[in-house]
């Protein structure tokens, strides 16, 4: 079985928790979500992959994941509950 890996850090990619996806969708609705290339994220998304350290995120639209290095979004790890 293959493991998805971050093209920048080579860490394993794991499904982002619903809280992370909601946080990203809220930032997008406020026109505050940008990828590392500086592009405003405008296309809807319904999920995300995040690195094991939860610092890099790649968006998923349906069954299509955008794993281009410039499409990465830098985030702050979620606080432990």
PENORTA-V102164 format. One line per field, one symbol per residue. ss: DSSP state (a for helix, b for strand, c for the rest). A space follows every 50 residues. Layout:
ss: ???
This chain:
ss: ccccbccccccbbbbccaaaaaaaaaaaaccccbcccccbccccccbbbb bccccbbbbbbccbbcccaaacbbccccccc
